[in-house]
Amino acid sequence: MRGALLTALLLGAATSCLAQDTPSVDSERALEIAREVHERLENVGYQLYVSNRGQTVLEAQLGYARLEDSVPVAPDTRFLIMSVTKPFTGAALVKAVSAGLLDLDEPIAKYVADYPPGRDPKMTLRSLAAHTAGAPHFSHPARKALYVQHFPTATMAIAAIRDSSLTHDPGTAYEYSSSNYNLIAAALEKVSGQPFAVFLDSAVLSPLGLGNTELLDVQRPTPRLARNYTLFDLWTYADLDELQIVPTWDYSFNPAGGGMISTASDLARFGAAFLEPGFFTADELALFYTMISADPESPWSFGWFVGETDLGTRQIRISGATQGVMASLYVWPDEGIVGAAIVNSWTRKARDGELIFAGLERVMSVYLEERTK
């Protein structure tokens, strides 16, 4: 009964906007791909946006932002984006370096005094961005105590890792950790004299017109924020018989690594800034498309995974997930195509991420096919 009711509800809400200025592109086909994946995986809410050279070619909202109240996903519904926060932090860091506020190769202790491991000369902003610094990462169950604490600034959030051991000596191995980016944010607070949220807004969000994107502050009302849902136990990940609401936890312990909310359209607008010089200089853009570390090898630039499309052309991408949340952002600069997808549920069929990985890539490829005909 629950499954039938959920399916009926999900099929009842779907809106889309197909760009009118690119009639040669089969946007109806792209939308059908998105709809098929959304419905087959019994997802709750799905927001999708694709742009071509900065112009909207597909914007779709499927399902519900608040299932129990039958509130559909709208263009301005905001979602948690988790690790898709990292390229925003990377962008703020690159802008600060260009302004002469920071040196990527100075020990982090120069900027963050209250983190003893940062005295190691190999723990630099560059190694933090590449995830080779050794800062510890807390998986979801291990964060349980942190979800009920509030840290007003990134500098204060360093308390969450101050007494934890490094995973390896700085500069000797690659190991992913959101804590690396929180240390970067603390350094930005030091040199700017502002909370990370304020500096991020002034350096990146406001200049790009990203009015629906910000750090989530659970201590104040947040308009148009989607609720999150899961069919897995919050702590053990065991299967559940009924859909469960995921609490709106406090992510202030992880502001720069996974603490932001946004919309798919804002994410795509942000991604479009990486297509060609404009907001970023040519030298700054080169940093985002170049892996930071070859020894030890790391696939990261400043907030992005660096790689190639199936055609062998350049790609930067990022994804984020936690219970009831999945988000991704792809930039294909050689084709001029940017795609963003956000969902607010972990259902039995959707947990593998098809909605934000293979499904999004299939939608984006529709426009690639049109351009190569």
C-alpha distance (Angstrom), angle and dihedral (degrees) to the residues before:
residue distance angle dihedral
M1 . . .
R2 3.80 . .
G3 3.79 91.7 .
A4 3.80 93.4 49.2
L5 3.80 92.4 47.3
L6 3.79 92.3 47.8
T7 3.80 91.9 49.5
A8 3.80 91.9 48.8
L9 3.79 91.9 50.4
L10 3.78 93.7 47.8
L11 3.78 93.2 50.6
G12 3.78 89.3 53.2
A13 3.82 98.2 68.0
A14 3.77 123.3 57.1
T15 3.77 129.8 132.3
S16 3.77 130.8 167.7
C17 3.76 144.3 177.4
L18 3.79 118.2 -145.6
A19 3.78 116.1 -162.5
Q20 3.79 112.6 -111.7
D21 3.79 97.6 -161.3
T22 3.82 95.3 67.0
P23 3.84 104.3 52.3
S24 3.82 92.4 159.3
V25 3.77 90.6 67.4
D26 3.79 115.5 86.2
S27 3.81 96.8 -130.6
E28 3.79 91.8 159.8
R29 3.80 87.8 62.2
A30 3.81 91.3 48.6
L31 3.80 91.0 49.7
E32 3.79 91.0 49.3
I33 3.80 90.2 54.1
A34 3.81 90.4 52.7
R35 3.79 92.8 45.7
E36 3.81 93.1 48.7
V37 3.81 92.9 52.4
H38 3.81 92.9 44.4
E39 3.80 93.6 50.9
R40 3.80 96.8 39.9
L41 3.81 91.4 53.2
E42 3.83 92.6 44.6
N43 3.77 90.7 -128.2
V44 3.81 118.4 177.9
G45 3.81 103.6 -142.4
Y46 3.81 132.0 3.6
Q47 3.80 131.1 -177.9
L48 3.80 119.3 -171.8
Y49 3.79 134.0 179.0
V50 3.80 131.8 175.6
S51 3.79 126.3 -178.4
N52 3.80 132.8 -173.6
R53 3.81 115.2 -151.8
G54 3.79 88.3 -19.6
Q55 3.82 94.6 -51.4
T56 3.81 120.3 117.0
V57 3.80 112.7 -111.7
L58 3.80 99.4 162.7
E59 3.79 133.7 14.8
A60 3.79 118.4 170.3
Q61 3.78 137.3 171.8
L62 3.79 117.1 -168.2
G63 3.78 130.1 -179.7
Y64 3.77 129.1 -11.7
A65 3.78 138.5 -31.1
R66 3.83 89.4 -165.6
L67 3.77 109.6 19.9
E68 3.81 98.0 -172.7
D69 3.81 91.6 54.6
S70 3.82 95.0 39.7
V71 3.82 90.8 -121.7
P72 3.81 106.5 159.4
V73 3.77 124.5 -140.9
A74 3.82 108.7 -95.4
P75 3.81 131.0 -167.1
D76 3.81 90.2 -99.1
T77 3.82 97.0 43.4
R78 3.77 106.6 126.2
F79 3.79 124.4 -141.6
L80 3.75 137.4 -171.2
I81 3.82 107.8 -100.6
M82 3.82 100.6 -173.2
S83 3.85 111.2 -172.0
V84 3.79 92.3 11.7
T85 3.81 79.3 81.9
K86 3.81 89.6 75.6
P87 3.83 99.6 76.9
F88 3.81 88.5 52.1
T89 3.80 88.1 55.3
G90 3.80 89.4 45.2
A91 3.80 90.7 51.9
A92 3.81 91.4 50.6
L93 3.81 90.1 49.1
V94 3.80 93.8 50.4
K95 3.81 91.0 48.8
A96 3.81 90.7 49.9
V97 3.81 91.3 49.5
S98 3.80 90.8 49.5
A99 3.80 88.9 51.6
G100 3.80 90.5 54.1
L101 3.79 94.4 -113.8
L102 3.80 96.0 120.3
D103 3.78 141.2 26.4
L104 3.80 114.2 -141.8
D105 3.80 92.6 -148.7
E106 3.79 100.7 48.9
P107 3.83 116.7 104.2
I108 3.79 110.0 -94.8
A109 3.82 88.2 -121.9
K110 3.80 87.8 76.2
Y111 3.80 87.8 68.8
V112 3.82 104.3 22.2
A113 3.78 108.9 44.5
D114 3.79 97.1 172.3
Y115 3.81 96.5 66.5
P116 3.83 110.7 80.9
P117 3.86 97.4 -164.0
G118 3.79 87.4 58.6
R119 3.79 90.0 75.9
D120 3.80 89.2 78.0
P121 3.83 104.7 104.9
K122 3.82 90.0 -137.4
M123 3.82 92.9 59.4
T124 3.78 96.8 88.0
L125 3.79 134.5 150.7
R126 3.80 87.3 -101.7
S127 3.82 92.9 54.8
L128 3.80 90.9 45.1
A129 3.80 91.7 53.8
A130 3.83 90.4 48.2
H131 3.83 93.1 48.3
T132 3.79 91.7 -121.6
A133 3.82 96.6 112.7
G134 3.81 97.0 89.0
A135 3.80 98.7 -124.7
P136 3.83 110.3 158.0
H137 3.79 122.4 -103.8
F138 3.79 122.8 -148.4
S139 3.79 116.4 -145.5
H140 3.80 119.5 -144.5
P141 3.83 100.0 -89.8
A142 3.81 91.4 44.6
R143 3.82 90.1 55.9
K144 3.81 93.7 62.3
A145 3.81 95.3 110.7
L146 3.80 92.2 44.7
Y147 3.79 94.1 56.6
V148 3.81 90.3 73.1
Q149 3.81 96.9 46.9
H150 3.77 126.2 86.7
F151 3.80 124.2 -146.0
P152 3.83 112.3 -172.4
T153 3.82 93.5 -160.3
A154 3.79 138.7 26.6
T155 3.79 89.1 -116.9
M156 3.79 90.4 57.7
A157 3.82 90.4 47.2
I158 3.82 89.8 63.7
A159 3.81 85.1 80.1
A160 3.81 86.7 77.0
I161 3.82 91.5 67.9
R162 3.82 103.9 21.2
D163 3.79 95.5 103.1
S164 3.82 97.6 35.5
S165 3.80 121.7 104.1
L166 3.78 121.7 -112.2
T167 3.81 115.9 -105.7
H168 3.83 90.1 -132.2
D169 3.78 140.2 -14.1
P170 3.81 110.1 -70.4
G171 3.78 114.3 -91.3
T172 3.81 96.0 13.8
A173 3.82 103.7 93.9
Y174 3.78 144.5 10.2
E175 3.80 116.2 -112.3
Y176 3.79 124.2 155.2
S177 3.80 117.0 -120.2
S178 3.79 132.2 160.4
S179 3.80 87.9 -151.2
N180 3.81 88.3 75.2
Y181 3.78 90.7 65.6
N182 3.79 93.4 44.5
L183 3.80 88.4 57.0
I184 3.80 88.1 51.2
A185 3.80 89.1 53.0
A186 3.79 91.1 50.4
A187 3.80 88.9 53.2
L188 3.81 89.9 50.9
E189 3.80 89.5 52.3
K190 3.79 90.6 52.6
V191 3.80 96.6 51.9
S192 3.81 96.9 37.8
G193 3.80 97.4 42.4
Q194 3.82 87.8 -136.0
P195 3.81 136.1 103.7
F196 3.79 110.3 -95.0
A197 3.81 91.5 -112.2
V198 3.81 91.1 57.2
F199 3.80 95.2 45.2
L200 3.81 92.0 46.3
D201 3.78 90.8 52.0
S202 3.79 94.6 48.9
A203 3.82 95.7 42.2
V204 3.81 101.1 40.0
L205 3.80 120.3 -3.2
S206 3.79 102.3 51.3
P207 3.83 96.1 40.8
L208 3.82 89.2 53.8
G209 3.81 94.1 44.0
L210 3.81 94.8 -119.2
G211 3.79 97.2 158.4
N212 3.81 95.8 162.3
T213 3.80 95.2 52.0
E214 3.81 125.4 87.8
L215 3.77 144.8 122.2
L216 3.79 109.8 -73.9
D217 3.79 113.3 -114.1
V218 3.81 107.8 -170.6
Q219 3.79 91.0 -168.3
R220 3.79 92.3 72.7
P221 3.81 133.0 48.6
T222 3.79 113.9 -86.5
P223 3.81 113.5 -158.2
R224 3.81 120.3 -139.0
L225 3.81 95.3 6.2
A226 3.81 113.6 158.5
R227 3.78 119.9 -127.6
N228 3.81 118.5 -124.9
Y229 3.79 128.2 -130.3
T230 3.78 137.9 -168.2
L231 3.79 141.5 -175.9
F232 3.81 90.7 -156.1
D233 3.78 131.1 81.5
L234 3.80 109.2 -94.5
W235 3.81 94.0 -124.7
T236 3.81 109.9 18.7
Y237 3.83 97.9 34.2
A238 3.80 89.5 -134.4
D239 3.81 115.3 155.4
L240 3.80 116.4 -90.3
D241 3.79 127.2 -151.9
E242 3.80 93.7 -143.2
L243 3.78 133.0 43.7
Q244 3.80 110.4 -101.5
I245 3.80 129.6 -155.5
V246 3.80 113.1 -122.3
P247 3.82 110.6 -134.5
T248 3.79 117.9 -114.7
W249 3.76 94.8 -109.9
D250 3.78 125.3 -164.0
Y251 3.82 107.7 -103.6
S252 3.79 95.2 179.7
F253 3.82 89.2 114.1
N254 3.81 86.0 67.7
P255 3.82 105.5 35.2
A256 3.79 100.9 146.6
G257 3.79 97.6 32.5
G258 3.79 100.0 47.6
G259 3.79 114.5 -17.9
M260 3.80 105.3 107.2
I261 3.80 136.0 102.9
S262 3.79 125.1 -153.6
T263 3.79 147.3 145.4
A264 3.79 128.3 -105.8
S265 3.80 90.3 -112.9
D266 3.81 92.4 53.0
L267 3.80 90.4 47.7
A268 3.80 91.3 51.6
R269 3.79 91.2 47.6
F270 3.78 88.7 52.1
G271 3.81 90.5 47.3
A272 3.80 91.1 51.6
A273 3.82 88.6 62.1
F274 3.82 87.0 69.9
L275 3.81 95.3 57.2
E276 3.79 99.2 81.4
P277 3.81 140.4 -14.5
G278 3.77 114.0 -65.0
F279 3.77 116.1 93.8
F280 3.81 86.6 21.1
T281 3.79 122.8 42.5
A282 3.80 119.6 -122.7
D283 3.81 89.9 -103.4
E284 3.79 91.7 50.7
L285 3.80 92.1 48.8
A286 3.80 90.3 52.1
L287 3.81 88.9 60.5
F288 3.81 91.9 58.9
Y289 3.81 93.5 51.3
T290 3.80 95.7 47.5
M291 3.80 124.3 79.3
I292 3.79 107.4 -119.7
S293 3.78 99.4 -143.4
A294 3.81 131.3 36.8
D295 3.81 95.0 169.7
P296 2.95 105.9 64.6
E297 3.79 90.1 21.5
S298 3.79 115.1 -123.3
P299 3.83 128.0 174.1
W300 3.81 91.7 -147.1
S301 3.76 135.1 104.5
F302 3.80 119.2 175.8
G303 3.79 100.7 -39.1
W304 3.81 96.8 -29.7
F305 3.79 140.1 92.7
V306 3.80 106.4 -124.8
G307 3.79 118.1 -144.8
E308 3.78 147.6 113.4
T309 3.79 137.5 -81.0
D310 3.80 120.7 -120.2
L311 3.81 86.3 -92.4
G312 3.79 92.0 57.9
T313 3.80 94.2 -109.0
R314 3.79 124.8 131.3
Q315 3.79 121.9 -74.9
I316 3.77 137.3 175.5
R317 3.77 119.0 -173.2
I318 3.78 142.3 164.9
S319 3.78 134.7 -170.2
G320 3.76 136.6 -173.7
A321 3.79 136.6 -165.4
T322 3.76 145.4 167.9
Q323 3.80 132.1 152.2
G324 3.80 106.8 -37.0
V325 3.82 94.6 -2.2
M326 3.81 133.7 96.8
A327 3.79 127.2 161.5
S328 3.78 138.0 162.3
L329 3.79 141.3 179.8
Y330 3.83 125.0 -163.0
V331 3.80 128.0 -171.2
W332 3.82 120.8 -167.4
P333 3.82 101.4 -176.8
D334 3.80 98.3 179.6
E335 3.80 90.4 55.5
G336 3.81 94.8 35.2
I337 3.80 91.4 -128.0
V338 3.81 125.0 139.2
G339 3.81 125.0 -177.3
A340 3.80 131.8 -173.9
A341 3.79 130.2 -177.8
I342 3.82 132.1 178.5
V343 3.82 129.9 -179.0
N344 3.79 131.7 -175.7
S345 3.79 103.0 -151.6
W346 3.76 146.8 61.1
T347 3.78 106.6 -148.7
R348 3.77 124.9 174.6
K349 3.79 92.7 -97.3
A350 3.80 99.5 34.7
R351 3.77 102.6 54.4
D352 3.82 93.6 93.1
G353 3.80 90.2 70.4
E354 3.82 100.6 -116.7
L355 3.81 89.5 141.8
I356 3.80 93.2 61.6
F357 3.81 100.9 29.8
A358 3.81 121.5 29.3
G359 3.80 93.5 14.7
L360 3.80 93.4 52.1
E361 3.81 91.9 44.1
R362 3.81 90.0 53.0
V363 3.79 90.7 51.7
M364 3.81 92.4 47.9
S365 3.80 91.0 47.5
V366 3.81 90.6 61.5
Y367 3.79 88.2 70.4
L368 3.78 92.1 43.4
E369 3.80 89.9 54.1
E370 3.80 91.1 51.1
R371 3.80 91.5 52.8
T372 3.81 93.8 50.2
K373 3.81 96.6 48.6
